[in-house]
Amino acid sequence: MIALEPLTEAHMERFPVSEFELDYWRGLAVAAVEDGQVLGLCGISVDGDTAYVGMILSPAIRQHAAFLHRTTLLGIRGLRLMGVKQIRAKAETEIDARWLERLGFIRDGGWYIQ
């Protein structure tokens, strides 16, 4: 079973991807963990009524696509309840881009916006 845990330095050290933009991880941040394995990180930085979202996902989380999709929808709903009017995310791969588009994001330059 996957658990969402508040992000710690230990999560970032154990995660298989070492390069990411630190700004995302200074706000609200969680790690998706299953049996001690970090499957992904998600960080959100809120600036006024805009949220910037960064995610790093391991290939293993693709086996849990429904969990990832439902959890992301809950996160979007939570941001809206906080008064966030615009959510900006970046896609690292074409798969990420298609997924963001399925979630209702629209490409605008280097960002996907909802």
C-alpha positions in Angstrom: 0.0 0.0 0.0 1.3 3.5 -0.9 1.5 6.1 1.8 2.0 9.8 1.4 4.5 11.1 3.9 5.7 14.6 4.6 8.9 15.0 2.6 12.2 14.7 4.4 15.9 14.8 3.5 15.9 11.0 3.8 13.2 10.7 1.1 15.2 12.8 -1.3 18.4 10.9 -0.6 16.7 7.5 -1.3 15.0 8.7 -4.4 16.6 7.4 -7.6 16.6 10.9 -9.3 19.0 13.3 -7.8 18.5 16.5 -9.9 15.4 18.7 -9.3 14.5 22.3 -8.8 14.6 23.0 -5.0 12.0 25.7 -5.0 9.2 23.2 -5.3 10.3 21.4 -2.2 10.3 24.4 0.1 6.5 24.6 0.3 4.1 21.8 0.7 5.9 18.5 -0.2 5.2 14.8 0.1 6.8 11.5 -0.8 4.8 8.5 -2.1 6.3 5.5 -0.3 5.6 1.8 -0.6 7.4 -0.8 1.5 10.2 1.7 2.2 10.7 2.5 -1.5 10.2 6.1 -2.5 8.1 6.1 -5.6 7.7 9.8 -6.2 8.0 13.3 -4.8 5.6 16.1 -5.2 6.3 19.7 -4.1 4.0 22.7 -4.3 5.0 26.3 -4.0 2.2 28.9 -3.7 2.7 32.5 -4.7 -0.4 34.6 -4.2 -3.2 32.8 -6.1 -0.8 30.7 -8.3 0.6 27.3 -7.3 3.7 25.9 -8.9 3.9 22.1 -8.9 6.9 19.9 -9.3 6.9 16.1 -9.4 9.6 13.5 -9.8 8.2 10.0 -10.4 10.1 6.7 -10.5 9.2 4.2 -13.2 7.7 2.0 -10.5 4.9 4.4 -9.8 3.6 3.8 -13.3 2.2 0.5 -11.9 0.0 2.6 -9.6 -1.5 5.0 -12.2 -4.9 5.0 -10.6 -3.5 6.0 -7.2 -1.4 8.7 -8.8 -4.3 10.1 -10.8 -6.7 10.1 -7.9 -4.2 11.7 -5.5 -3.4 14.4 -8.0 -7.1 15.2 -8.4 -7.4 15.5 -4.6 -4.4 17.8 -4.5 -5.9 20.0 -7.2 -9.1 20.2 -5.3 -7.2 21.1 -2.1 -5.4 23.9 -3.9 -8.7 25.3 -5.2 -10.1 25.2 -1.7 -7.1 27.2 -0.5 -8.0 29.9 -3.1 -5.5 29.0 -5.7 -6.8 30.2 -9.1 -4.0 29.0 -11.4 -1.9 25.9 -11.2 1.4 25.7 -13.2 3.3 22.5 -13.8 6.1 21.4 -16.0 6.3 18.2 -17.9 9.7 16.4 -18.1 8.6 13.8 -20.6 5.9 13.3 -23.3 4.1 10.9 -21.1 4.0 13.6 -18.3 2.7 16.1 -20.9 -0.1 13.8 -22.0 -1.1 13.1 -18.4 -1.2 16.8 -17.5 -3.4 17.4 -20.6 -5.8 14.6 -19.4 -6.0 16.4 -16.1 -7.2 19.5 -17.9 -3.9 21.4 -18.1 -3.2 23.5 -21.3 0.3 24.1 -22.6 1.5 27.7 -22.5 5.2 28.0 -23.4 7.2 25.8 -21.1 4.4 25.4 -18.6 1.1 23.5 -18.4 -1.6 25.6 -16.8 -4.9 24.8 -15.3 
